Structure formats: C-alpha cells, structure tokens
Amino acid sequence: MIMKGDENLPIPAGFRILLKPREIQAKTSGGIILADTTKEWQKHATNISKVISMGPECYGEKEKYWCKIGDWVLTGKYVGSKFKYDNEDYTIINDDEVIAVVKKPEKISLK
C-alpha cells in the first residue's frame, strides 16, 4: 500500500518500508540561511522520515504494527538503501529497523 499521489514510486518488497526523509528548514530560528549541503546533511543526520509505503510482509504474523503509512519514524543513521526518485530522496529499510514513532518530528534536532 502506498500513500495517495505516490503511485509511481518503487514498491518495497517483502518486509521492507519506503521512507521519505523530512525536509529541513531553509533558515534557523535565529534567521541564518542554511547552505544546501548543510540542509542535506541535517536531513539524513536526524534520521526522521515519513512512512510512504510498506511491503506486503511487514511485521509478518504480528498482531501489532510498530508504525503505519503516514507515521514519522526514527531510524538508525546508517540503515537502509538511500536513493533518489524523480529528484526526491527516499530510503528503503527493513521493518525491524524502526527505532521509534515520532509524534512531533519538528521537535527533534541534531545533538
């Protein structure tokens, strides 16, 4: 299953999840404009992504899902396969690589 409007994206196989990293603001709360390379680094360094689609075998026979399509999730820094599709960044991870569901992704920043 894929979020509406994303029907042409690659479909994750088996127990994999397709994620879209969150976009980083162009400037800081203090008004400093961030360079594109800084925004790109922060996008992947914070590891907060939106669940776009899930493979048909996600979570196997488990009755409770850790996350669902549309959730924001926290993942490890080096997990998954990162790629660009139609000039947008995406990552595919295994379902067990979700660390947490994040209710307010804008509250999480770099350490």
Order of alpha helices (4+ residues) and beta strands (2+ residues): beta-alpha-beta-beta-beta-beta-beta
